[in-house]
Amino acid sequence: MTEGKRGYSDIVPYLGPYLLFLVITAVAGQITSFAYISYPVRAALVTIAVLFFWKAGDYPELDLKPSLLGIAAGFAGFAMWVLPEEALSFLPKIGSPSTFDPHGAGDEWFTAIVAIRMAEAALLVPVFEELFLRSFLLRWFDAQLEDSDDWKSLPIGRYKLWAFVGVVVTMAITHHRWLRGGLYSALMCFVLYREKRMGPIIWAHAITNLALWIYVLQTGEWYFW
């Protein structure tokens, strides 16, 4: 494990925002009175964390330039998530489905909560989640296979089978619909292996999440979030 120039481990900028998001989400799930206020709190704190590390120079690989492949993968990923549930109903699921429903906060807060969650899903989550999964974790697994701690010196988008498997499994087990989560992770890895940079997968993830939000607003299937 190497230490960055500001005195903290090189892992912290990648793991920190990801864990912060998960912890606030978990707390909100246990404390009903905190559930709705947690959305702006979570979005603000995770944004501050990402911006802090970015301004400190901890994400030199971060770029926001899209590609045609990334855009296409974003829409393909959306289609993957909304496949008819009956087609995969025979598969066991991990944990419980989301109970999120912005109507529960009252009509006066509905628009604000939807706007915050949509902005978080389309603008924030793709950045910190892809940085954690496919910048850090993919290279970290790769480094472990070489018995090295110097994961940050490895190139973005280098294919190693067991590193790929590790990242796909990680995303699968953190999603209620684990098969879709794993397949989506594999799709994002494929784009990264082709493009060799972060911009296309961040755009792909953003497009998927935005399209999914529009779908949810039209159908009322809030369990997707």
Backbone as CSV, one residue per row, in Angstrom:
resi,resn,N_x,N_y,N_z,CA_x,CA_y,CA_z,C_x,C_y,C_z
1,MET,0.844,-1.189,0.000,0.000,0.000,0.000,0.880,1.240,0.000
2,THR,0.680,2.129,-0.971,1.505,3.326,-1.072,0.776,4.509,-0.479
3,GLU,1.557,5.529,-0.111,0.997,6.711,0.523,1.079,7.882,-0.424
4,GLY,-0.017,8.594,-0.599,-0.050,9.729,-1.504,0.695,10.918,-0.947
5,LYS,0.807,11.946,-1.787,1.607,13.106,-1.409,0.987,13.916,-0.280
6,ARG,-0.283,13.712,0.033,-0.922,14.467,1.110,-0.931,13.687,2.424
7,GLY,-0.253,12.543,2.463,-0.106,11.821,3.720,-1.125,10.739,3.967
8,TYR,-1.993,10.440,2.998,-2.944,9.351,3.138,-2.699,8.324,2.040
9,SER,-3.189,7.124,2.267,-3.004,6.041,1.312,-3.614,6.393,-0.036
10,ASP,-3.006,5.885,-1.105,-3.548,6.099,-2.445,-4.927,5.470,-2.619
11,ILE,-5.284,4.566,-1.720,-6.596,3.913,-1.805,-7.715,4.835,-1.321
12,VAL,-7.416,5.733,-0.401,-8.434,6.555,0.261,-9.290,7.364,-0.712
13,PRO,-8.720,8.041,-1.729,-9.566,8.817,-2.633,-10.583,7.976,-3.406
14,TYR,-10.303,6.699,-3.570,-11.196,5.815,-4.322,-12.199,5.125,-3.404
15,LEU,-11.713,4.627,-2.282,-12.575,3.909,-1.343,-13.407,4.861,-0.498
16,GLY,-12.861,6.040,-0.175,-13.531,6.978,0.719,-14.914,7.396,0.250
17,PRO,-15.058,7.996,-0.932,-16.398,8.409,-1.381,-17.362,7.234,-1.543
18,TYR,-16.842,6.090,-1.986,-17.679,4.907,-2.182,-18.231,4.424,-0.839
19,LEU,-17.370,4.327,0.165,-17.818,3.889,1.488,-18.738,4.920,2.134
20,LEU,-18.440,6.190,1.949,-19.292,7.245,2.503,-20.705,7.120,1.964
21,PHE,-20.832,6.886,0.678,-22.140,6.697,0.055,-22.851,5.492,0.657
22,LEU,-22.147,4.378,0.787,-22.759,3.153,1.311,-23.168,3.300,2.774
23,VAL,-22.332,3.954,3.576,-22.624,4.108,5.005,-23.860,4.982,5.207
24,ILE,-23.928,6.117,4.511,-25.095,6.996,4.655,-26.358,6.279,4.190
25,THR,-26.250,5.516,3.115,-27.395,4.745,2.618,-27.849,3.715,3.646
26,ALA,-26.888,3.034,4.265,-27.220,2.020,5.276,-27.877,2.641,6.507
27,VAL,-27.354,3.768,6.943,-27.927,4.446,8.113,-29.352,4.900,7.807
28,ALA,-29.552,5.459,6.612,-30.891,5.910,6.222,-31.880,4.753,6.168
29,GLY,-31.381,3.568,5.831,-32.243,2.395,5.775,-32.684,1.911,7.141
30,GLN,-31.920,2.277,8.175,-32.240,1.845,9.536,-32.994,2.896,10.338
31,ILE,-32.840,4.157,9.964,-33.476,5.250,10.705,-34.484,5.934,9.788
32,THR,-35.730,5.613,9.966,-36.776,6.093,9.063,-36.810,7.611,8.973
33,SER,-36.640,8.277,10.111,-36.727,9.736,10.127,-35.592,10.398,9.350
34,PHE,-34.520,9.650,9.079,-33.364,10.193,8.367,-33.430,9.894,6.873
35,ALA,-34.378,9.057,6.466,-34.386,8.534,5.095,-34.376,9.632,4.042
36,TYR,-35.322,10.562,4.104,-35.436,11.556,3.035,-34.388,12.653,3.142
37,ILE,-34.062,13.068,4.360,-33.020,14.088,4.514,-31.660,13.534,4.133
38,SER,-31.527,12.210,4.137,-30.232,11.609,3.790,-29.848,11.854,2.338
39,TYR,-30.828,12.070,1.453,-30.510,12.222,0.034,-29.683,13.478,-0.244
40,PRO,-30.117,14.669,0.196,-29.250,15.835,-0.014,-27.959,15.773,0.801
41,VAL,-28.036,15.195,2.012,-26.832,15.066,2.833,-25.810,14.174,2.139
42,ARG,-26.249,13.037,1.649,-25.358,12.095,0.969,-24.768,12.718,-0.290
43,ALA,-25.613,13.338,-1.098,-25.135,13.947,-2.338,-24.100,15.035,-2.048
44,ALA,-24.361,15.846,-1.039,-23.441,16.940,-0.712,-22.113,16.422,-0.189
45,LEU,-22.157,15.480,0.758,-20.920,14.988,1.372,-20.057,14.212,0.377
46,VAL,-20.675,13.388,-0.434,-19.900,12.618,-1.409,-19.326,13.550,-2.489
47,THR,-20.099,14.544,-2.902,-19.587,15.520,-3.871,-18.387,16.263,-3.306
48,ILE,-18.477,16.698,-2.067,-17.358,17.395,-1.421,-16.124,16.500,-1.377
49,ALA,-16.319,15.225,-1.030,-15.191,14.289,-0.953,-14.526,14.110,-2.311
50,VAL,-15.340,13.902,-3.355,-14.790,13.704,-4.700,-14.046,14.955,-5.166
51,LEU,-14.636,16.123,-4.952,-13.993,17.367,-5.368,-12.696,17.613,-4.601
52,PHE,-12.686,17.280,-3.322,-11.475,17.452,-2.516,-10.330,16.620,-3.080
53,PHE,-10.596,15.352,-3.333,-9.539,14.479,-3.847,-9.145,14.845,-5.273
54,TRP,-10.126,15.278,-6.067,-9.813,15.690,-7.446,-8.913,16.913,-7.459
55,LYS,-9.232,17.916,-6.623,-8.415,19.128,-6.568,-7.042,18.846,-5.983
56,ALA,-6.940,17.783,-5.184,-5.645,17.391,-4.618,-4.798,16.630,-5.637
57,GLY,-5.354,16.367,-6.809,-4.603,15.675,-7.850,-4.598,14.171,-7.732
58,ASP,-5.608,13.623,-7.028,-5.612,12.174,-6.783,-6.257,11.362,-7.898
59,TYR,-6.854,12.029,-8.893,-7.488,11.311,-9.996,-6.877,11.732,-11.336
60,PRO,-5.609,11.483,-11.556,-4.999,11.914,-12.829,-5.604,11.221,-14.045
61,GLU,-6.224,10.067,-13.829,-6.813,9.306,-14.939,-8.219,9.778,-15.301
62,LEU,-8.789,10.669,-14.489,-10.178,11.078,-14.686,-10.309,11.969,-15.918
63,ASP,-11.145,11.554,-16.854,-11.505,12.409,-17.983,-12.988,12.241,-18.247
64,LEU,-13.585,13.225,-18.865,-15.030,13.209,-19.089,-15.377,13.281,-20.570
65,LYS,-14.456,12.830,-21.415,-14.711,12.838,-22.849,-15.452,11.562,-23.235
66,PRO,-16.607,11.675,-23.895,-17.380,10.481,-24.249,-16.833,9.794,-25.493
67,SER,-17.422,8.665,-25.825,-17.128,7.975,-27.081,-18.422,7.344,-27.573
68,LEU,-18.467,7.033,-28.855,-19.668,6.405,-29.413,-19.938,5.058,-28.753
69,LEU,-18.867,4.300,-28.485,-19.040,3.004,-27.834,-19.615,3.186,-26.434
70,GLY,-19.115,4.164,-25.702,-19.621,4.411,-24.357,-21.086,4.820,-24.365
71,ILE,-21.457,5.679,-25.292,-22.853,6.115,-25.389,-23.761,4.929,-25.718
72,ALA,-23.337,4.113,-26.688,-24.132,2.931,-27.057,-24.249,1.970,-25.883
73,ALA,-23.158,1.791,-25.145,-23.175,0.893,-23.982,-24.103,1.419,-22.898
74,GLY,-24.203,2.731,-22.780,-25.107,3.304,-21.794,-26.548,2.926,-22.059
75,PHE,-26.970,3.017,-23.313,-28.348,2.651,-23.655,-28.555,1.134,-23.595
76,ALA,-27.529,0.376,-23.999,-27.634,-1.086,-23.897,-27.748,-1.508,-22.440
77,GLY,-26.996,-0.840,-21.575,-27.067,-1.145,-20.146,-28.431,-0.845,-19.567
78,PHE,-29.050,0.252,-20.004,-30.413,0.571,-19.565,-31.377,-0.540,-19.953
79,ALA,-31.273,-0.993,-21.203,-32.153,-2.071,-21.662,-31.956,-3.333,-20.829
80,MET,-30.710,-3.586,-20.457,-30.387,-4.758,-19.646,-31.076,-4.701,-18.274
81,TRP,-31.087,-3.513,-17.678,-31.684,-3.366,-16.346,-33.196,-3.534,-16.365
82,VAL,-33.846,-3.119,-17.454,-35.316,-3.124,-17.451,-35.914,-4.307,-18.207
83,LEU,-35.110,-5.329,-18.457,-35.661,-6.553,-19.030,-36.857,-7.002,-18.200
84,PRO,-37.881,-7.564,-18.839,-39.047,-8.021,-18.071,-38.640,-8.871,-16.868
85,GLU,-39.107,-8.470,-15.710,-38.717,-9.160,-14.474,-39.071,-10.641,-14.517
86,GLU,-40.157,-10.977,-15.204,-40.593,-12.364,-15.244,-39.555,-13.271,-15.901
87,ALA,-38.766,-12.717,-16.802,-37.785,-13.530,-17.524,-36.699,-14.067,-16.607
88,LEU,-36.458,-13.351,-15.497,-35.401,-13.772,-14.575,-35.953,-14.031,-13.172
89,SER,-37.249,-14.221,-13.070,-37.870,-14.363,-11.750,-37.449,-15.643,-11.029
90,PHE,-36.923,-16.598,-11.774,-36.523,-17.868,-11.156,-35.213,-17.738,-10.382
91,LEU,-34.490,-16.658,-10.599,-33.198,-16.493,-9.934,-33.374,-15.941,-8.526
92,PRO,-32.594,-16.440,-7.553,-32.623,-15.836,-6.216,-32.033,-14.436,-6.277
93,LYS,-32.417,-13.595,-5.321,-31.903,-12.230,-5.277,-31.165,-12.006,-3.968
94,ILE,-30.335,-10.984,-3.942,-29.532,-10.671,-2.767,-30.200,-9.542,-1.985
95,GLY,-30.450,-9.784,-0.705,-31.038,-8.745,0.134,-32.475,-8.449,-0.227
96,SER,-32.893,-7.227,0.112,-34.277,-6.807,-0.130,-34.304,-5.731,-1.209
97,PRO,-35.415,-5.655,-1.954,-35.520,-4.604,-2.969,-35.610,-3.225,-2.325
98,SER,-35.317,-2.205,-3.090,-35.396,-0.842,-2.586,-36.834,-0.495,-2.216
99,THR,-36.989,0.239,-1.125,-38.311,0.708,-0.704,-38.476,2.201,-0.997
100,PHE,-37.558,2.756,-1.769,-37.603,4.187,-2.078,-38.887,4.549,-2.817
101,ASP,-39.552,5.610,-2.339,-40.717,6.165,-3.017,-40.818,7.625,-2.588
102,PRO,-40.505,8.556,-3.470,-40.501,9.971,-3.089,-41.860,10.504,-2.674
103,HIS,-42.925,9.799,-3.024,-44.254,10.252,-2.603,-44.383,10.222,-1.081
104,GLY,-43.584,9.383,-0.429,-43.669,9.261,1.019,-43.268,10.510,1.766
105,ALA,-42.538,11.399,1.114,-42.110,12.634,1.764,-43.152,13.737,1.669
106,GLY,-44.228,13.479,0.928,-45.260,14.492,0.745,-45.107,15.193,-0.596
107,ASP,-46.211,15.694,-1.098,-46.210,16.320,-2.424,-45.273,17.513,-2.511
108,GLU,-45.127,18.252,-1.400,-44.319,19.466,-1.440,-42.831,19.175,-1.596
109,TRP,-42.409,17.941,-1.274,-40.996,17.584,-1.372,-40.704,16.648,-2.536
110,PHE,-41.738,16.200,-3.229,-41.560,15.206,-4.287,-40.569,15.673,-5.355
111,THR,-40.777,16.858,-5.905,-39.926,17.346,-6.996,-38.488,17.515,-6.547
112,ALA,-38.292,18.053,-5.345,-36.934,18.276,-4.843,-36.188,16.958,-4.648
113,ILE,-36.861,15.972,-4.083,-36.216,14.683,-3.835,-35.887,13.982,-5.148
114,VAL,-36.814,14.011,-6.090,-36.557,13.393,-7.391,-35.392,14.087,-8.089
115,ALA,-35.361,15.413,-8.044,-34.285,16.161,-8.701,-32.932,15.831,-8.085
116,ILE,-32.872,15.754,-6.759,-31.611,15.432,-6.079,-31.160,14.021,-6.420
117,ARG,-32.082,13.070,-6.333,-31.721,11.682,-6.626,-31.314,11.499,-8.087
118,MET,-32.005,12.186,-8.994,-31.675,12.064,-10.413,-30.302,12.670,-10.701
119,ALA,-30.029,13.839,-10.138,-28.721,14.473,-10.332,-27.615,13.619,-9.740
120,GLU,-27.869,13.060,-8.565,-26.880,12.193,-7.919,-26.602,10.975,-8.790
121,ALA,-27.646,10.360,-9.307,-27.496,9.138,-10.102,-26.797,9.388,-11.429
122,ALA,-27.086,10.522,-12.059,-26.552,10.785,-13.395,-25.214,11.508,-13.394
123,LEU,-24.945,12.310,-12.354,-23.739,13.144,-12.356,-22.680,12.708,-11.353
124,LEU,-23.102,12.186,-10.215,-22.161,11.874,-9.141,-21.791,10.399,-9.082
125,VAL,-22.797,9.534,-9.047,-22.540,8.095,-8.914,-21.635,7.554,-10.022
126,PRO,-21.841,7.917,-11.285,-20.952,7.381,-12.324,-19.483,7.733,-12.116
127,VAL,-19.223,8.882,-11.525,-17.834,9.296,-11.318,-17.178,8.494,-10.197
128,PHE,-17.743,8.543,-8.978,-17.051,7.889,-7.869,-17.138,6.362,-7.958
129,GLU,-18.221,5.821,-8.531,-18.331,4.368,-8.615,-17.383,3.796,-9.666
130,GLU,-17.269,4.465,-10.800,-16.335,3.977,-11.823,-14.884,4.180,-11.385
131,LEU,-14.599,5.247,-10.679,-13.250,5.434,-10.146,-12.907,4.303,-9.173
132,PHE,-13.867,3.935,-8.329,-13.600,2.859,-7.370,-13.496,1.503,-8.056
133,LEU,-14.477,1.163,-8.888,-14.539,-0.179,-9.462,-13.513,-0.412,-10.565
134,ARG,-13.430,0.516,-11.513,-12.640,0.221,-12.705,-11.361,1.026,-12.860
135,SER,-11.139,1.986,-11.952,-9.808,2.591,-11.892,-9.011,1.945,-10.766
136,PHE,-9.585,1.961,-9.545,-8.877,1.367,-8.407,-8.977,-0.151,-8.362
137,LEU,-10.194,-0.688,-8.198,-10.334,-2.109,-7.868,-9.813,-3.012,-8.975
138,LEU,-10.081,-2.682,-10.220,-9.598,-3.495,-11.334,-8.071,-3.555,-11.332
139,ARG,-7.433,-2.408,-11.105,-5.967,-2.390,-11.082,-5.416,-2.999,-9.797
140,TRP,-6.155,-2.864,-8.696,-5.706,-3.449,-7.433,-5.701,-4.972,-7.525
141,PHE,-6.776,-5.559,-8.065,-6.798,-7.010,-8.282,-5.652,-7.431,-9.195
142,ASP,-5.422,-6.657,-10.226,-4.339,-6.934,-11.167,-2.991,-6.952,-10.438
143,ALA,-2.770,-5.961,-9.577,-1.505,-5.879,-8.836,-1.338,-7.056,-7.882
144,GLN,-2.446,-7.481,-7.244,-2.351,-8.619,-6.325,-1.921,-9.882,-7.053
145,LEU,-2.368,-10.022,-8.292,-1.988,-11.191,-9.091,-0.490,-11.194,-9.386
146,GLU,0.109,-10.007,-9.364,1.543,-9.894,-9.599,2.321,-9.743,-8.293
147,ASP,1.606,-9.921,-7.151,2.223,-9.799,-5.830,2.879,-8.437,-5.669
148,SER,2.129,-7.403,-6.036,2.638,-6.034,-5.987,1.624,-5.139,-5.299
149,ASP,2.115,-4.081,-4.635,1.239,-3.079,-4.048,1.128,-1.840,-4.940
150,ASP,1.884,-1.820,-6.015,1.953,-0.630,-6.857,0.869,-0.656,-7.930
151,TRP,-0.378,-0.685,-7.504,-1.490,-0.788,-8.443,-1.646,0.472,-9.280
152,LYS,-1.272,1.634,-8.717,-1.535,2.885,-9.420,-0.629,3.084,-10.635
153,SER,0.467,2.350,-10.700,1.350,2.468,-11.861,0.857,1.633,-13.045
154,LEU,-0.135,0.778,-12.805,-0.652,-0.063,-13.885,-1.549,0.759,-14.808
155,PRO,-1.554,0.437,-16.095,-2.349,1.223,-17.047,-3.850,0.985,-16.881
156,ILE,-4.621,2.016,-17.183,-6.077,1.901,-17.186,-6.501,0.974,-18.332
157,GLY,-7.391,0.030,-18.017,-7.965,-0.803,-19.063,-7.118,-1.984,-19.492
158,ARG,-6.175,-2.412,-18.647,-5.402,-3.615,-18.990,-6.214,-4.845,-18.587
159,TYR,-6.379,-5.772,-19.514,-7.206,-6.950,-19.241,-6.417,-8.041,-18.534
160,LYS,-6.965,-8.482,-17.391,-6.505,-9.679,-16.693,-7.758,-10.412,-16.235
161,LEU,-7.869,-11.693,-16.570,-9.109,-12.424,-16.347,-9.588,-12.348,-14.911
162,TRP,-8.716,-12.637,-13.932,-9.177,-12.718,-12.554,-9.476,-11.343,-11.967
163,ALA,-8.816,-10.312,-12.474,-9.170,-8.959,-12.058,-10.569,-8.611,-12.573
164,PHE,-10.846,-8.982,-13.805,-12.171,-8.790,-14.396,-13.237,-9.521,-13.589
165,VAL,-12.976,-10.781,-13.275,-13.929,-11.582,-12.498,-14.163,-10.942,-11.130
166,GLY,-13.104,-10.475,-10.490,-13.223,-9.869,-9.167,-14.128,-8.648,-9.170
167,VAL,-13.983,-7.794,-10.177,-14.800,-6.581,-10.254,-16.251,-6.918,-10.593
168,VAL,-16.457,-7.863,-11.494,-17.820,-8.265,-11.853,-18.539,-8.857,-10.643
169,VAL,-17.870,-9.719,-9.906,-18.480,-10.326,-8.718,-18.761,-9.269,-7.659
170,THR,-17.849,-8.322,-7.484,-18.040,-7.254,-6.501,-19.317,-6.478,-6.791
171,MET,-19.521,-6.115,-8.052,-20.735,-5.359,-8.385,-21.970,-6.236,-8.288
172,ALA,-21.852,-7.494,-8.642,-23.005,-8.398,-8.576,-23.518,-8.536,-7.148
173,ILE,-22.619,-8.742,-6.208,-23.051,-9.004,-4.830,-23.519,-7.754,-4.101
174,THR,-23.319,-6.581,-4.687,-23.809,-5.357,-4.057,-25.120,-4.888,-4.679
175,HIS,-25.733,-5.725,-5.518,-27.011,-5.368,-6.129,-28.054,-6.451,-5.852
176,HIS,-29.266,-6.001,-5.544,-30.368,-6.928,-5.283,-30.577,-7.843,-6.489
177,ARG,-30.584,-7.263,-7.686,-30.667,-8.047,-8.925,-29.240,-8.333,-9.380
178,TRP,-28.651,-9.329,-8.759,-27.215,-9.549,-8.867,-26.767,-9.906,-10.291
179,LEU,-27.589,-10.657,-11.037,-27.182,-11.037,-12.388,-27.075,-9.807,-13.286
180,ARG,-28.067,-8.928,-13.207,-28.011,-7.704,-14.006,-26.831,-6.839,-13.585
181,GLY,-26.591,-6.773,-12.264,-25.450,-5.999,-11.788,-24.135,-6.535,-12.319
182,GLY,-23.994,-7.859,-12.312,-22.774,-8.471,-12.822,-22.610,-8.282,-14.316
183,LEU,-23.707,-8.462,-15.063,-23.647,-8.285,-16.517,-23.344,-6.836,-16.882
184,TYR,-23.923,-5.910,-16.125,-23.655,-4.494,-16.396,-22.185,-4.167,-16.129
185,SER,-21.650,-4.731,-15.058,-20.240,-4.522,-14.742,-19.356,-5.076,-15.855
186,ALA,-19.699,-6.246,-16.366,-18.927,-6.835,-17.474,-18.974,-5.943,-18.701
187,LEU,-20.136,-5.350,-18.975,-20.277,-4.446,-20.114,-19.383,-3.219,-19.945
188,MET,-19.369,-2.634,-18.740,-18.517,-1.467,-18.500,-17.034,-1.833,-18.618
189,CYS,-16.673,-3.011,-18.144,-15.286,-3.463,-18.292,-14.911,-3.603,-19.765
190,PHE,-15.824,-4.156,-20.555,-15.572,-4.313,-21.989,-15.286,-2.957,-22.637
191,VAL,-16.103,-1.957,-22.308,-15.888,-0.617,-22.862,-14.529,-0.078,-22.430
192,LEU,-14.175,-0.273,-21.165,-12.885,0.208,-20.672,-11.727,-0.484,-21.378
193,TYR,-11.830,-1.782,-21.579,-10.760,-2.517,-22.262,-10.587,-2.029,-23.705
194,ARG,-11.677,-1.612,-24.327,-11.606,-1.122,-25.699,-11.078,0.306,-25.771
195,GLU,-11.529,1.143,-24.835,-11.226,2.573,-24.917,-9.964,2.981,-24.157
196,LYS,-9.610,2.215,-23.110,-8.393,2.471,-22.326,-8.416,3.814,-21.588
197,ARG,-9.601,4.308,-21.275,-9.711,5.537,-20.499,-11.067,5.577,-19.803
198,MET,-11.197,6.491,-18.822,-12.356,6.479,-17.950,-13.575,7.197,-18.529
199,GLY,-13.350,8.208,-19.376,-14.460,9.011,-19.871,-15.616,8.218,-20.460
200,PRO,-15.363,7.272,-21.358,-16.467,6.534,-21.976,-17.326,5.748,-20.985
201,ILE,-16.711,5.149,-19.956,-17.533,4.376,-19.022,-18.279,5.273,-18.049
202,ILE,-17.722,6.440,-17.741,-18.459,7.390,-16.903,-19.690,7.888,-17.657
203,TRP,-19.524,8.194,-18.941,-20.665,8.603,-19.752,-21.672,7.466,-19.896
204,ALA,-21.191,6.254,-20.119,-22.093,5.109,-20.248,-22.930,4.938,-18.994
205,HIS,-22.281,5.004,-17.845,-22.963,4.840,-16.557,-23.980,5.968,-16.353
206,ALA,-23.588,7.179,-16.712,-24.486,8.327,-16.556,-25.721,8.188,-17.442
207,ILE,-25.522,7.758,-18.677,-26.647,7.580,-19.600,-27.595,6.496,-19.105
208,THR,-27.028,5.382,-18.648,-27.865,4.307,-18.105,-28.714,4.807,-16.948
209,ASN,-28.075,5.497,-15.999,-28.798,5.953,-14.813,-29.853,7.000,-15.154
210,LEU,-29.524,7.921,-16.055,-30.501,8.936,-16.436,-31.680,8.299,-17.161
211,ALA,-31.396,7.388,-18.087,-32.475,6.706,-18.810,-33.342,5.892,-17.852
212,LEU,-32.708,5.267,-16.874,-33.453,4.472,-15.896,-34.357,5.363,-15.043
213,TRP,-33.858,6.545,-14.704,-34.674,7.473,-13.932,-35.886,7.935,-14.726
214,ILE,-35.683,8.253,-15.999,-36.808,8.663,-16.838,-37.833,7.535,-16.938
215,TYR,-37.335,6.312,-17.076,-38.215,5.139,-17.128,-39.021,5.005,-15.829
216,VAL,-38.356,5.171,-14.711,-39.021,5.040,-13.410,-40.073,6.129,-13.223
217,LEU,-39.757,7.345,-13.651,-40.728,8.433,-13.532,-41.973,8.151,-14.370
218,GLN,-41.789,7.480,-15.506,-42.910,7.169,-16.387,-43.731,5.988,-15.888
219,THR,-43.078,5.034,-15.255,-43.757,3.785,-14.863,-44.108,3.708,-13.385
220,GLY,-43.431,4.507,-12.552,-43.658,4.426,-11.115,-43.027,3.208,-10.463
221,GLU,-42.104,2.548,-11.161,-41.443,1.363,-10.606,-40.239,1.798,-9.769
222,TRP,-40.539,2.356,-8.593,-39.511,2.983,-7.764,-38.514,1.992,-7.194
223,TYR,-38.835,0.710,-7.222,-37.920,-0.293,-6.650,-36.581,-0.333,-7.374
224,PHE,-36.501,0.243,-8.569,-35.223,0.301,-9.258,-34.226,1.187,-8.507
225,TRP,-34.749,2.082,-7.661,-33.878,2.974,-6.915,-33.988,2.759,-5.416
